[in-house]
Amino acid sequence: MSSIYSQVIDIIASQAVLDASDVGPESTLEELGIDSLGIVESIFAIEELFDISIPFNANDPDGSEIDFSSVGSIIEAVERLVSGKSG
């Protein structure tokens, strides 16, 4: 399990007011009870932690370049952005 994986899980769990063990890669943000404001707050926290910029338009979340349908897809996107930044 990568550091990015656990850190993103921690941020999302915090946003959902859940224990990190209750959040898995297959979890959807909807299942976790995270609304659009929670998504934006999670994105800000992830961007700040990893010093990356996540392309996300809160007014058109489905038109985003990043798949926010599950925790796993968010982790994959963050890993890509982080590795692209250092590469």
Helices and strands as residue ranges (DSSP letters): H 3-16, G 20-22, H 36-50, G 61-63, H 71-86
